[in-house]
């Protein structure tokens, strides 16, 4: 039971982290330094601590709120972030067009 939870969590986080800002920042820092091991250790420990905060917070909150409420809050939050990113993508495109027309 614990192994399946561990594996599903690993796969979910691994896929979610591929190509995100953290990975790009790690790639950039590693490319500008000659110390890839130090960058790896710093990046991976940051991810571990951020995940620890999430797990502890989620565990604490789950003792006060039912699972359905937590899932609803997470769903609504991701939906709002997605809508904002979608709207911003059009705003940025519009600004880039205006900048290109000026040049």
Secondary structure, DSSP 8 states (H G I E B T S, - for coil): -HHHHHHHHHHHHHHHHTTSHHHHHHHHHHHHSS-HHHHHHHHHHHHHHHHHHHHHHHHHHHTTS-HHHHHHHHHHHHHHHHHHHHHHHHHHHHHHHHHHHH-
